[in-house]
């Protein structure tokens, strides 16, 4: 693993930095006592009513508890899911990006009001390790002080130029790694560093299998063009993140290695049948799930199985038949950023969020802006109230999210 990078010094002194950083700098309430928290109460008392018409709590009246359904979970988690008011259940299904580097960002007001499922930190949110520790501490404290479910605090930290935090490990992007073993060692360093800085999840590792012809639209994110090699990379990296208690949302299911272009640039067609995907692109995902991956980032690609019309993150064929049926995956399915051009060029973000959840997605990632996030939350909430989305579908998704948080030690039973 490369040496001489600033992260080595940062990791060595981070304990001293964290001890010196009192949370009142940002918020009152003290520091976290550990990586996990007791399951919060579900009274629905989440703070004063908002004044803004676009706020998360606009026009919300909690419904009576209803019977839940979904994967097997510890009884206390099942009870929590039953008691959560609808507006808090729906909020658990959102991963949100935001602007700013401190606790004055509007995202913290939203987190005081509702159980936002998680936040995604990007380069624009980062200055240095000390500032990052303050920011993550603030996010965790907001949820704790208001009796909310602890949020995922995650980032896409793929390595090198593909990382949100350029001076933190891994030093190398996947395409630059000399071997799967070396990538695993770098993943271990990344997991330890991120946990010490208060992050508990990553959007990755990237398991796309590159094109053998060298036309790789995913750039340095991909480890290679051989499915078996990428599967070894998956096992080596996922096992290390899992070992150190960091959730991995492996990406981009069911594979974008042969996409016509990046979804960031527009519609991305992948001309493979389900059988061809199974023989090639799904191989690394099977390995990752076996190695302990508790979440998967479902991409925005267009596939032959849906006549190149429906994005994977909105496709029951991809999610229910391929992911849940064929691969037997029971973890959290996350829709990739709904602000990608592949989605937002042809769909309203609110409509995309509803379609994704109806198709079987458990969480939707919206990088911003805040107006789109608020609109999507309200649209999903109203869709449940109007019967367009069965509440049983929300309950199933919430149970998966809570189970993953228990599995990684983010919350624990009484």
Order of alpha helices (4+ residues) and beta strands (2+ residues): alpha-beta-alpha-alpha-beta-alpha-beta-alpha-beta-alpha-beta-alpha-beta-beta-alpha-alpha-beta-beta-beta-alpha-alpha-beta-alpha-alpha-beta
